[in-house]
Amino acid sequence: MVGLLGLREALVGLVGIARGGAGSFDTVGRTGDEVLLGTDERHLDFRASVWCQGDRVVVSTVVTLHGLRGRAYFALVRLLHPVVVRAMLGRAAYRLALRERLPAGM
């Protein structure tokens, strides 16, 4: 997953799209069981909902495309998006499982 994000960062600059950086996943809102992430850019606006439902985590995304650049960019992103989201959720689950196994204070 880190490789895919690194590739994205390298390629988007070539087509005039801002690199992601730390603000790519700004927290837009939060409730007790959901976090809404997102950003608004010239080529697209997106929101991602990460909702904890019991022992499940549900991720939903909404994208509004702007112009030809946004449509072209998202045509590629659409192919990789499911793979990246699954990898991110798997990594989060792994880290949480590790945290549960460590003794307090470590």
Buried (B, 14 or more C-beta within 10 A) or exposed (E): BEEEBEEBEEEBEEEEBEEBEEEBBEEBEEEEEBBBBBBEBEBBBBBBBBBEEEEEEEBEEEBEBBEEBBEBBBEEBEEBEEEBBEBBBEEEEEEEEEEEEEEEEE
